[in-house]
Amino acid sequence: MFNSERTLTYFFITKNSKHNLIRFVFLYLYYHQKIKSMDQLSIMPPQETEFFQPTQEEIKTIIGNKKIRRIFDTQLDEEDNKAIDLFYKEVGQPENLLWTRSQVLRFLQANNFKHQQTLQTMKQYEEYRKTLPIPFDEEVQKFLNSGIIYIQGRDRRYRPLIVLNAYLINFQQMSFEVQTKGLIYLLEFIVEKMMIPGKIENWVIIIDFNGQGIMSLHINALKQMMANLQNNFRSRLYKMFLLNTTMMFKVTWNLISPFLDEITKQKINFVKGDLTGLFQTVNQKQIEQKYGGLYPNRQLYWPPSIDNSTII
């Protein structure tokens, strides 16, 4: 049990770090019984991230014949600034203060630098921001406890690891409005609490299909959930691992993949038997046993807790 003296000592020792300051707030709230579990502290970026720096390739990489930026809240290069200036020249500079140059670049890249399309999605995003913050109510709590989507851990480069059980998405059992509200709450929580601008800005997603074919899944519901991910959280996906898919699902993918851009194809990985690619990205100890990992299968999904000792 933490006492005030130990809490303050912890704070003064580590006060040079913004994220350690946030840890202090968590400790303070715990001491005053404002949060119920120290598990909530585990989802904060671990102390090692204070000295962590992404590699140049992790910041900006080449996929096919395109340069793709993954970390935006850092110093932009000449190419980036030129793209932003061209956008401003055509459509004008946005008045809303949320549009930093880095944020504009994030949307430009997500729209393949098509100016009018970018402008449209920026306006949609402004409307989305007006709906925030999502209050933590009984409906949100029900969704977070359902196991449809949850925080599992971090990959080897400290990116949040999310598990999405596609076969559980069903708007007949839980309304679209409730699931959308819960999903937005969770993803905004992850961006705010688990990421560090300029260091950790992406996530990894495991999607479990539980061996169900396309006809068995609620495809429209799944598409709407994925659209929410894409539209409101631009350039956040690092990799997606698809597990327990059927042969027909893979055949369908093989038919449509030639029409997809190289960036999308590079991010999506089918996992069937060989788990090497998954374990290269995520430590086996961070992955649940049902997926071939060593982490005990989760029974509780909220509040989130992860093991920071097995990230690397």
C-alpha positions as CSV (number, residue, x, y, z in Angstrom):
1,M,0.0,0.0,0.0
2,F,1.4,3.4,-1.0
3,N,1.7,6.1,1.6
4,S,2.0,9.8,0.9
5,E,5.7,9.9,1.8
6,R,6.6,7.2,-0.6
7,T,4.4,8.7,-3.3
8,L,6.1,12.1,-3.0
9,T,9.5,10.6,-2.9
10,Y,8.7,8.7,-6.2
11,F,7.5,12.0,-7.7
12,F,10.6,14.1,-6.8
13,I,13.0,11.4,-8.0
14,T,11.4,11.2,-11.4
15,K,9.9,14.6,-11.9
16,N,12.0,15.4,-15.0
17,S,9.7,13.2,-17.1
18,K,6.2,14.3,-18.2
19,H,5.1,10.7,-18.2
20,N,6.5,10.1,-14.8
21,L,4.5,13.1,-13.7
22,I,1.4,11.4,-15.0
23,R,2.4,8.3,-13.1
24,F,2.5,10.4,-9.9
25,V,-1.0,11.6,-10.6
26,F,-2.1,7.9,-10.9
27,L,-0.3,7.2,-7.6
28,Y,-1.9,10.2,-5.9
29,L,-5.4,9.1,-7.1
30,Y,-4.7,5.6,-5.9
31,Y,-3.7,6.8,-2.5
32,H,-6.8,8.9,-2.2
33,Q,-8.9,5.9,-3.5
34,K,-9.9,7.7,-6.7
35,I,-8.9,4.7,-8.8
36,K,-9.5,1.2,-7.6
37,S,-6.5,-0.7,-9.0
38,M,-2.8,-0.1,-9.6
39,D,-3.3,-2.2,-12.7
40,Q,-4.4,1.1,-14.4
41,L,-0.8,2.3,-13.9
42,S,0.6,-0.5,-16.0
43,I,-0.9,0.8,-19.2
44,M,1.2,4.0,-19.0
45,P,4.4,4.0,-21.1
46,P,7.0,2.2,-19.0
47,Q,9.9,4.1,-17.6
48,E,12.3,2.8,-20.3
49,T,10.5,4.9,-22.9
50,E,12.0,8.0,-21.4
51,F,15.2,7.0,-23.1
52,F,13.6,5.3,-26.1
53,Q,14.0,6.8,-29.5
54,P,12.5,5.3,-32.7
55,T,14.9,4.6,-35.5
56,Q,14.8,6.7,-38.7
57,E,13.1,3.8,-40.5
58,E,10.5,3.7,-37.8
59,I,9.8,7.4,-38.3
60,K,9.7,7.3,-42.1
61,T,10.2,4.3,-44.3
62,I,9.9,3.3,-47.9
63,I,7.2,0.9,-49.0
64,G,7.2,0.1,-52.7
65,N,7.9,3.4,-54.4
66,K,6.5,5.5,-51.6
67,K,7.9,7.2,-48.5
68,I,5.6,6.6,-45.6
69,R,5.8,8.5,-42.3
70,R,4.8,6.7,-39.2
71,I,5.8,9.2,-36.6
72,F,4.4,12.7,-37.2
73,D,4.9,14.7,-34.0
74,T,8.6,15.2,-34.7
75,Q,10.7,17.5,-36.9
76,L,9.3,17.3,-40.4
77,D,11.7,17.2,-43.4
78,E,11.8,19.3,-46.5
79,E,9.6,16.9,-48.5
80,D,6.9,17.0,-45.8
81,N,6.9,20.7,-45.5
82,K,6.7,21.1,-49.2
83,A,3.6,18.8,-49.3
84,I,1.9,20.8,-46.5
85,D,2.7,24.2,-48.2
86,L,1.2,23.0,-51.5
87,F,-1.9,21.9,-49.7
88,Y,-2.2,25.3,-48.0
89,K,-1.7,27.1,-51.3
90,E,-4.6,25.2,-52.9
91,V,-7.2,25.1,-50.1
92,G,-5.9,27.7,-47.6
93,Q,-4.6,27.3,-44.1
94,P,-7.1,25.8,-41.6
95,E,-8.3,28.1,-38.8
96,N,-9.0,25.4,-36.3
97,L,-6.0,25.2,-33.8
98,L,-6.1,21.4,-33.8
99,W,-4.5,21.4,-37.3
100,T,-0.8,21.6,-36.5
101,R,1.4,21.0,-39.5
102,S,2.0,17.4,-38.3
103,Q,-1.7,16.7,-38.0
104,V,-2.3,18.1,-41.5
105,L,0.5,15.9,-42.8
106,R,-1.1,12.8,-41.1
107,F,-4.3,13.4,-43.0
108,L,-2.6,14.3,-46.3
109,Q,-0.7,11.0,-46.2
110,A,-3.8,9.0,-45.3
111,N,-5.5,10.5,-48.4
112,N,-2.6,9.9,-50.7
113,F,-2.0,13.7,-50.8
114,K,-5.2,14.4,-52.6
115,H,-6.1,17.9,-51.5
116,Q,-9.8,18.0,-51.8
117,Q,-10.3,14.5,-50.3
118,T,-8.0,15.6,-47.4
119,L,-10.0,18.7,-46.9
120,Q,-13.2,16.8,-46.7
121,T,-11.9,14.3,-44.2
122,M,-10.4,17.1,-42.1
123,K,-13.9,18.7,-41.9
124,Q,-15.4,15.3,-40.9
125,Y,-12.7,15.0,-38.2
126,E,-13.6,18.4,-36.8
127,E,-17.2,17.2,-36.4
128,Y,-16.0,14.0,-34.8
129,R,-13.9,16.0,-32.3
130,K,-17.0,17.9,-31.2
131,T,-18.4,14.6,-29.9
132,L,-15.5,14.2,-27.4
133,P,-14.9,13.3,-24.7
134,I,-17.0,10.2,-24.5
135,P,-18.4,9.9,-21.0
136,F,-17.6,6.7,-19.1
137,D,-21.1,5.4,-18.5
138,E,-22.8,2.0,-18.1
139,E,-23.0,1.5,-21.9
140,V,-19.3,2.1,-22.4
141,Q,-18.4,-0.1,-19.5
142,K,-20.6,-2.9,-20.9
143,F,-18.8,-2.7,-24.2
144,L,-15.3,-2.6,-22.6
145,N,-16.2,-5.7,-20.5
146,S,-17.6,-7.6,-23.5
147,G,-14.2,-8.7,-24.9
148,I,-15.1,-7.5,-28.4
149,I,-11.9,-5.4,-28.4
150,Y,-9.4,-4.9,-25.6
151,I,-5.9,-3.8,-24.7
152,Q,-3.5,-6.8,-24.5
153,G,0.0,-5.3,-24.2
154,R,2.7,-3.7,-26.3
155,D,4.9,-4.8,-29.2
156,R,8.7,-4.9,-29.0
157,R,8.9,-1.2,-29.8
158,Y,6.3,-0.2,-27.2
159,R,3.4,0.2,-29.6
160,P,0.0,-0.7,-27.9
161,L,-1.3,-4.2,-28.8
162,I,-5.0,-4.4,-29.4
163,V,-7.1,-7.6,-29.8
164,L,-10.3,-7.4,-31.8
165,N,-12.6,-10.5,-31.7
166,A,-14.4,-10.0,-35.1
167,Y,-16.8,-12.9,-34.5
168,L,-18.3,-11.1,-31.4
169,I,-19.4,-8.0,-33.3
170,N,-23.1,-8.1,-33.6
171,F,-25.4,-5.1,-33.6
172,Q,-28.4,-7.2,-32.8
173,Q,-26.9,-8.1,-29.4
174,M,-25.4,-4.6,-28.8
175,S,-26.5,-1.6,-30.7
176,F,-24.3,0.2,-33.3
177,E,-24.4,3.4,-31.2
178,V,-23.2,1.6,-28.0
179,Q,-20.4,-0.2,-29.8
180,T,-19.3,3.0,-31.6
181,K,-19.3,4.9,-28.3
182,G,-17.3,2.2,-26.5
183,L,-14.8,1.8,-29.4
184,I,-14.1,5.6,-29.6
185,Y,-13.7,5.7,-25.8
186,L,-11.2,2.9,-25.9
187,L,-9.1,4.2,-28.8
188,E,-9.0,7.7,-27.5
189,F,-7.9,6.2,-24.2
190,I,-5.1,4.4,-25.9
191,V,-3.9,7.4,-27.8
192,E,-3.9,9.6,-24.7
193,K,-2.6,7.1,-22.1
194,M,-0.4,4.7,-24.0
195,M,1.3,6.7,-26.7
196,I,4.0,9.3,-26.6
197,P,4.0,11.9,-29.4
198,G,7.2,11.7,-31.4
199,K,8.1,8.3,-30.0
200,I,5.1,5.9,-30.0
201,E,2.2,6.9,-32.3
202,N,1.0,3.6,-33.8
203,W,-0.7,0.4,-32.7
204,V,-0.7,-3.3,-33.6
205,I,-4.0,-5.1,-34.0
206,I,-4.7,-8.8,-33.7
207,I,-8.0,-9.7,-35.3
208,D,-9.4,-13.1,-34.3
209,F,-12.1,-14.6,-36.7
210,N,-12.5,-17.8,-34.7
211,G,-12.7,-19.9,-37.8
212,Q,-15.9,-18.3,-39.0
213,G,-16.4,-17.8,-42.7
214,I,-17.5,-14.5,-44.3
215,M,-21.1,-15.6,-44.4
216,S,-21.1,-16.3,-40.6
217,L,-19.7,-12.9,-39.7
218,H,-21.6,-9.7,-39.3
219,I,-19.7,-8.1,-42.2
220,N,-21.5,-4.8,-42.3
221,A,-21.0,-4.4,-38.5
222,L,-17.3,-5.2,-38.9
223,K,-16.9,-2.8,-41.8
224,Q,-18.4,0.0,-39.9
225,M,-16.1,-0.6,-36.9
226,M,-13.0,-0.7,-39.2
227,A,-14.2,2.5,-40.9
228,N,-14.3,4.2,-37.5
229,L,-10.7,3.1,-36.9
230,Q,-9.6,4.4,-40.3
231,N,-11.6,7.7,-40.5
232,N,-10.9,9.0,-37.0
233,F,-7.4,7.5,-36.2
234,R,-5.5,8.3,-39.4
235,S,-2.0,6.7,-39.9
236,R,-2.2,4.9,-36.5
237,L,-2.0,1.3,-37.8
238,Y,1.5,-0.3,-37.8
239,K,0.5,-3.9,-38.5
240,M,-2.6,-6.0,-38.4
241,F,-2.4,-9.8,-37.8
242,L,-5.4,-11.9,-39.0
243,L,-5.8,-15.1,-37.0
244,N,-8.1,-18.2,-37.3
245,T,-9.3,-17.3,-40.8
246,T,-10.9,-19.8,-43.2
247,M,-9.5,-21.0,-46.5
248,M,-12.3,-19.1,-48.3
249,F,-11.4,-15.9,-46.5
250,K,-7.8,-16.3,-47.7
251,V,-8.9,-17.0,-51.3
252,T,-11.0,-13.9,-51.2
253,W,-8.0,-11.9,-50.0
254,N,-5.9,-13.3,-52.8
255,L,-8.4,-12.1,-55.3
256,I,-8.7,-8.5,-54.0
257,S,-5.1,-7.9,-52.8
258,P,-3.7,-7.2,-56.3
259,F,-6.0,-4.2,-56.4
260,L,-4.8,-2.8,-53.1
261,D,-1.9,-0.4,-52.7
262,E,1.4,-1.8,-51.4
263,I,1.1,0.1,-48.1
264,T,-2.1,-1.7,-47.2
265,K,-0.8,-5.1,-48.2
266,Q,2.4,-4.6,-46.1
267,K,0.4,-3.9,-43.0
268,I,-2.0,-6.9,-43.2
269,N,-0.5,-10.3,-42.2
270,F,-2.3,-13.6,-42.3
271,V,-1.1,-15.9,-39.5
272,K,-1.6,-19.6,-40.2
273,G,0.6,-22.1,-38.4
274,D,3.9,-20.1,-38.6
275,L,3.9,-17.5,-35.8
276,T,7.4,-16.2,-36.6
277,G,6.2,-12.9,-38.1
278,L,3.9,-12.3,-35.2
279,F,6.6,-13.0,-32.6
280,Q,9.1,-10.9,-34.4
281,T,6.8,-7.9,-33.8
282,V,5.4,-8.9,-30.4
283,N,7.1,-10.8,-27.6
284,Q,5.5,-14.2,-27.2
285,K,5.0,-13.4,-23.5
286,Q,2.7,-10.5,-24.5
287,I,0.4,-12.7,-26.5
288,E,-2.3,-14.9,-25.1
289,Q,-1.9,-18.7,-25.0
290,K,-4.9,-19.2,-27.3
291,Y,-2.9,-17.4,-30.0
292,G,0.3,-19.4,-29.4
293,G,1.7,-17.0,-26.8
294,L,2.6,-17.4,-23.2
295,Y,0.3,-14.9,-21.6
296,P,-2.7,-16.5,-19.7
297,N,-6.0,-16.1,-21.7
298,R,-7.9,-13.0,-20.4
299,Q,-11.1,-13.4,-18.5
300,L,-11.4,-9.7,-17.6
301,Y,-11.0,-6.9,-20.1
302,W,-11.5,-3.7,-18.2
303,P,-9.9,-1.9,-16.5
304,P,-6.9,-2.8,-18.7
305,S,-3.6,-4.2,-17.3
306,I,-0.5,-5.3,-19.1
307,D,2.8,-6.9,-18.2
308,N,5.5,-4.3,-18.9
309,S,8.3,-6.7,-17.8
310,T,8.1,-8.8,-21.0
311,I,7.8,-6.2,-23.7
312,I,11.3,-6.6,-25.2
